[in-house]
Amino acid sequence: MYERGQRIALVTTADPYTDLRPGDEGTIRSYNASLGQLNVDWDSGSRLSMLLDEGDSVRLLPC
C-alpha cells in the first residue's frame, strides 16, 4: 500500500511531543507492514515515524 517516494499528509498522531500538525506533508522512506511503521521524511525536517497500528494516521497525496 505504501511505497518509497509517495507523498503523504498527516491526519493525526498519538505522539504528544511532536511539532508535526495535521496537514503537514512528507515523503515515505520505507514501510514495515509487520510493524505498521511508516518511516517519513517530513518537509519540516522531522523524521518521525508513523505507527499506524497505534493511532497515527496519514493520507496519500495525489501524484
Secondary structure as UniProt FT lines:
FT   TURN            4..5
FT   STRAND          7..12
FT   TURN            16..17
FT   TURN            22..23
FT   STRAND          25..32
FT   TURN            33..36
FT   STRAND          37..42
FT   TURN            43..44
FT   STRAND          50..51
FT   HELIX           52..54
FT   STRAND          57..60
//
